[in-house]
């Protein structure tokens, strides 16, 4: 995936967030299916991973850099879900859009030639391109859950 294609996909995600404003607060805060997260929790989960990426990953995505492994997923995701309960769905959508926009702005500043330079997350080899392509798959998984409403 080229830088341009990836940026297009990340911008499309913002458009998708905009489309969610039609959900009323009751539907947005109810689990999409029994025992699962609500749309509000899902969007906050995605936004918090975006925030983590901006703060903890992007500054270290340099050739040869060694980044710490990922945080404990269960604890990280539980904290994101709890944050969703502290605000309305519209506030979560606004926050999510801001976090994704920060990623887009940072990615626009990285020369495409640097997108394939290897850095490490824990012991895993990674590139800017592979990292953000993988997160598109993560987005798609959760978008599908909300689209099932």
N, C-alpha and C positions, 0 to 999 in steps of 0.2 A: 504494500500500500504506500503510495507516495505521500509526501508531506501535505500536498494540496488535497488529496482524497481524505486523509485523516482529519484535517482541519474542517473539511466540508461535513464529515460525519459528526464532529464535535459541535459544530454550529447547528446541525440538524437536531441534535439532542436538546439544545436550547429551545428550538421550535416545538419539540415534543413537550418539554416542560410547559411552554405557553399553552399548549392544547389541553393541559390538565386543569387549567383554571375553571373549566366547566363543572368539575366535580364539586358537589356541595360538601360541606364540612362533615356531615354524617357519613357519606360514602367514603370520603377521603381518610377518615379516622377509624373505619371498620376494617377488620382483616379481609383481604381479598378472597380468602377461603378459610374455613375453620382451622384454627391453630396457626395461622400464618400472619405475616406482617400486614399492616394497613398500607395503602398508598403513601400516606404521610411518612410512615416509618421507612418505607422503601426509598423514597426520594431523599430523606435525610441520610440514610445509609450511603447512598451514592454521593451525596454532597460531602459527607464527612471523608469518604475516600478521596474525593477531589481535593479537599482541604489538606489532607495528609500528603497527597502527591505534591501539591504546591509548596508546602512547608518543609517536608522531609525528603522528598525524592528529587524534584527538579533541580534544586541547588547542587545536588551531588551527581547528576547524570553527566559525568565527565569521563573521558577515556581512562580506563584503569582504576577508577574510583571504587572503593569497597564500602557499600552501604550496609547498615544493620539489616537483619532479616525483617520480615513483616511483624507488626505487633500481634499479640494474641487476638485471633479473629473473633472468638466468642466475646471477649471483653470489649473489644473495639466496637463490634456490631451492637452489643447490648447498650453501650453508652450512646451510640447514634440513635437507637430506638428510643431511649429515654429522653434525649434532646427533642425528638419529634413531639413528645407529649407536653413539652413546655411552650409550644406555640401553635398557631393555626396552620392549616395546610397552605394557605396563601403565603404566609411568612416563610414556610419551608421551601416553597417553590422559588420565592425571591432569593433566598439564601443559596439554593442550589444553582440558580442561574448565575449568581455572582461568582461562586466557586468555579463553575465550568468556564466562565469568561476569563477568569485569571489563568486557567490552564491554556486556553486558546491564545491569550496574549503572550504567555511565556513561550509557547511552541512556535509562534510566528517569529520570534527572535532567534530561534536556533536554525543555523544554516542546515540545509538538507544533507550536506556532506557529513555533518556531525551526527545524523540520525542513526548511523550504523556503527558508531564507535562503541566498543564494549566496555561496560562497567559491571559491577557485581552487586547483587542483593543477596546477602548471606553468601552462600557458595554458588549461587546460580548466576550464570552469565546472562546479561541483558543488554538491550540497546534502547534508545529512545523509541525507535520504531516499534520494536516488539512489545515494550511496556505498554504503550498507548493503544496498540492494536489489541492486546489482551484485554485491556479495560473496555474496549468497545464491545467485546463478547460479554463481559460482565454487565455492561449497560443493557445489552440486548436481552439477556436472561431476565433481568428485573423489569424491563419495559414490557416484556411478554406477560409477566404476572399482572401488571396493572391493566394491560390491554384486554385481559380476560374478563374484566368487570362488565 
